[in-house]
Amino acid sequence: MSIYKLVVAVLSVFSIILLSSSFFMPKESEVHRLINYYDFGLCMVFLYDFFRQFRESENRLKYFFTYGWLDLLSSIPVVGAFRFARFFRVFRVIRVFKSIRILILFVQTKKKSSLYGLIVLFICFTVILSSIATLYFERETGNIQTAEDALWWTFISVTTVGYGDYYPVTNYGKLSATVMIFTGLLAFGTIVAFINDIMERYKDVD
């Protein structure tokens, strides 16, 4: 078991929540379109996970005909109904962690990797939810009107570039932007710390 699989499982739950929330929105709304963009990105993560598990599996045929075909179908954006098969990823991880005590022990023994995994999840959740919230609050009064506008504004905000072509004007939108900027700073700090950790490992090997 690895923290990577746990992260994928949590992302699976998050993607199901996103898909479920989109059912309560008009399909022509820009928020609905933005959710679909993010779901497509998550599908690419799950598709990579499928190929990785398929490559590393000792018995590839057994993996494919037990869980693999569900993993594959749930990773294809156009197959809408099968995307809910991502719950099977969660069940498989829960089956490995037979109790909360074992999960706590896993986190305690792999503190550094668990911390990186927690930060990655926090950044993903915060970026996605903040951009969706900003588009929702700004859709009638601000200049962030479309899903594409929200994606561009999110990228600029996370990277702390701040071109100023798109910006929130409502109080709630500004609050979301503040959260987004702090998330960007956290992301860059995490990347620097991760690279530094890798360099330290190479030094120890040498």
C-alpha positions as CSV (number, residue, x, y, z in Angstrom):
1,M,0.0,0.0,0.0
2,S,1.3,3.5,-0.8
3,I,0.1,7.1,-0.2
4,Y,-0.3,7.4,-3.9
5,K,-3.1,4.9,-3.9
6,L,-4.7,6.6,-1.0
7,V,-4.6,10.0,-2.9
8,V,-6.2,8.4,-6.0
9,A,-8.9,7.0,-3.8
10,V,-9.7,10.3,-2.2
11,L,-9.7,12.0,-5.6
12,S,-12.1,9.3,-6.8
13,V,-14.6,10.3,-4.0
14,F,-14.1,14.0,-4.8
15,S,-14.8,13.4,-8.5
16,I,-18.0,11.5,-7.6
17,I,-19.1,14.5,-5.5
18,L,-18.4,16.9,-8.4
19,L,-20.3,14.7,-10.9
20,S,-23.3,14.4,-8.5
21,S,-23.4,18.1,-7.9
22,S,-23.5,18.8,-11.7
23,F,-26.8,16.9,-11.9
24,F,-28.5,19.7,-10.0
25,M,-27.3,22.4,-12.5
26,P,-28.6,23.3,-16.0
27,K,-26.4,21.7,-18.6
28,E,-26.0,25.0,-20.4
29,S,-24.7,26.8,-17.3
30,E,-21.1,27.8,-17.2
31,V,-20.6,26.3,-13.8
32,H,-21.7,22.9,-15.2
33,R,-19.2,23.3,-18.0
34,L,-16.4,24.2,-15.6
35,I,-17.1,21.0,-13.5
36,N,-16.9,19.0,-16.7
37,Y,-13.5,20.5,-17.5
38,Y,-12.2,19.5,-14.1
39,D,-13.8,16.0,-14.4
40,F,-12.0,15.6,-17.6
41,G,-8.7,16.4,-15.9
42,L,-9.4,14.0,-13.1
43,C,-10.2,11.3,-15.7
44,M,-6.7,11.8,-17.1
45,V,-5.3,11.1,-13.6
46,F,-7.4,7.9,-13.3
47,L,-6.4,6.8,-16.8
48,Y,-2.8,7.2,-15.9
49,D,-3.5,5.2,-12.7
50,F,-5.1,2.4,-14.7
51,F,-2.1,2.0,-17.1
52,R,0.3,2.2,-14.1
53,Q,-1.5,-0.6,-12.3
54,F,-1.8,-2.6,-15.4
55,R,2.0,-2.3,-16.1
56,E,2.9,-3.1,-12.5
57,S,0.5,-6.0,-12.0
58,E,2.0,-9.5,-11.7
59,N,-1.0,-11.0,-13.4
60,R,-2.3,-8.4,-15.9
61,L,-5.2,-10.5,-17.2
62,K,-6.4,-11.2,-13.7
63,Y,-6.2,-7.5,-12.8
64,F,-8.0,-6.4,-16.0
65,F,-10.9,-8.9,-15.6
66,T,-11.4,-8.2,-11.9
67,Y,-11.0,-4.5,-11.3
68,G,-9.1,-3.2,-14.4
69,W,-12.0,-3.0,-16.8
70,L,-14.0,-0.9,-14.2
71,D,-10.9,1.4,-13.7
72,L,-10.6,1.8,-17.5
73,L,-14.3,2.6,-18.1
74,S,-14.4,5.0,-15.1
75,S,-11.4,6.9,-16.6
76,I,-13.1,7.7,-20.0
77,P,-14.9,11.1,-19.8
78,V,-17.4,10.3,-22.6
79,V,-18.7,7.2,-20.8
80,G,-20.7,9.2,-18.2
81,A,-22.5,6.4,-16.3
82,F,-19.4,4.4,-15.8
83,R,-17.5,7.2,-14.1
84,F,-19.4,6.3,-10.9
85,A,-17.4,3.0,-11.0
86,R,-14.7,5.1,-9.4
87,F,-16.2,4.0,-6.0
88,F,-14.6,0.6,-6.6
89,R,-11.2,2.2,-6.3
90,V,-12.2,3.5,-2.9
91,F,-13.6,0.1,-1.8
92,R,-10.3,-1.6,-2.7
93,V,-8.3,0.9,-0.6
94,I,-10.7,0.6,2.3
95,R,-10.3,-3.2,2.1
96,V,-6.6,-2.8,2.5
97,F,-7.0,-0.5,5.5
98,K,-9.2,-2.9,7.6
99,S,-9.4,-0.5,10.5
100,I,-8.9,3.2,11.4
101,R,-6.0,2.1,13.7
102,I,-4.1,0.6,10.7
103,L,-4.7,3.8,8.7
104,I,-3.4,5.9,11.6
105,L,-0.4,3.6,11.9
106,F,0.3,4.0,8.2
107,V,0.3,7.8,8.4
108,Q,2.5,7.7,11.5
109,T,5.1,5.4,9.9
110,K,5.2,7.4,6.6
111,K,4.9,10.9,7.9
112,K,6.7,12.7,5.1
113,S,4.9,11.0,2.2
114,S,1.6,11.4,4.1
115,L,2.2,15.1,4.5
116,Y,3.0,15.5,0.8
117,G,-0.2,13.6,-0.1
118,L,-2.3,15.7,2.2
119,I,-0.9,18.9,0.7
120,V,-1.5,17.7,-2.8
121,L,-5.1,16.8,-2.0
122,F,-5.6,20.2,-0.2
123,I,-4.3,22.1,-3.2
124,C,-6.5,20.2,-5.7
125,F,-9.6,20.6,-3.6
126,T,-9.0,24.3,-2.9
127,V,-8.2,25.2,-6.4
128,I,-11.2,23.4,-7.9
129,L,-13.7,24.5,-5.4
130,S,-12.4,28.1,-5.3
131,S,-12.6,28.5,-9.1
132,I,-16.1,27.0,-9.2
133,A,-17.3,29.3,-6.3
134,T,-15.7,32.4,-8.0
135,L,-17.5,31.6,-11.3
136,Y,-20.7,31.1,-9.5
137,F,-20.5,34.5,-7.6
138,E,-19.2,36.4,-10.6
139,R,-21.4,35.0,-13.3
140,E,-23.8,38.0,-13.3
141,T,-21.8,41.0,-12.1
142,G,-18.1,40.3,-12.8
143,N,-16.0,39.8,-15.9
144,I,-15.4,36.1,-15.2
145,Q,-18.4,35.0,-17.2
146,T,-17.5,31.6,-18.8
147,A,-15.8,28.4,-17.8
148,E,-12.8,29.3,-19.9
149,D,-12.5,32.6,-18.2
150,A,-12.5,30.8,-14.8
151,L,-9.9,28.3,-15.9
152,W,-7.6,31.1,-17.2
153,W,-8.1,33.2,-14.0
154,T,-7.4,30.1,-11.9
155,F,-4.1,29.4,-13.7
156,I,-3.0,33.0,-13.4
157,S,-4.0,33.2,-9.7
158,V,-2.4,30.0,-8.7
159,T,0.9,31.0,-10.4
160,T,0.6,34.4,-8.7
161,V,1.2,36.1,-12.1
162,G,-1.9,38.4,-11.9
163,Y,-2.2,39.9,-15.4
164,G,-5.4,41.7,-14.3
165,D,-7.4,40.9,-17.4
166,Y,-9.9,38.9,-15.3
167,Y,-10.6,39.6,-11.6
168,P,-13.4,39.2,-9.1
169,V,-15.5,42.2,-8.1
170,T,-17.9,40.7,-5.6
171,N,-16.9,40.2,-1.9
172,Y,-17.3,36.5,-2.1
173,G,-15.4,36.4,-5.3
174,K,-12.5,38.3,-3.7
175,L,-12.6,35.9,-0.8
176,S,-12.2,33.0,-3.2
177,A,-9.4,34.8,-5.0
178,T,-7.6,35.3,-1.7
179,V,-7.8,31.6,-0.9
180,M,-6.6,30.8,-4.4
181,I,-3.5,33.0,-4.1
182,F,-2.5,31.5,-0.7
183,T,-3.0,28.1,-2.3
184,G,-0.6,29.0,-5.1
185,L,2.0,30.1,-2.6
186,L,1.6,26.8,-0.7
187,A,1.9,24.9,-4.0
188,F,5.2,26.5,-4.9
189,G,6.5,26.0,-1.4
190,T,5.6,22.4,-1.6
191,I,7.3,21.9,-5.0
192,V,10.5,23.6,-3.7
193,A,10.5,21.4,-0.6
194,F,9.9,18.2,-2.7
195,I,12.7,19.0,-5.1
196,N,15.0,19.8,-2.2
197,D,14.1,16.4,-0.6
198,I,14.9,14.6,-3.8
199,M,18.3,16.4,-4.0
200,E,19.1,15.4,-0.5
201,R,18.4,11.8,-1.2
202,Y,20.7,11.9,-4.2
203,K,23.4,13.4,-2.0
204,D,23.0,10.5,0.5
205,V,23.3,7.9,-2.3
206,D,26.5,9.5,-3.6
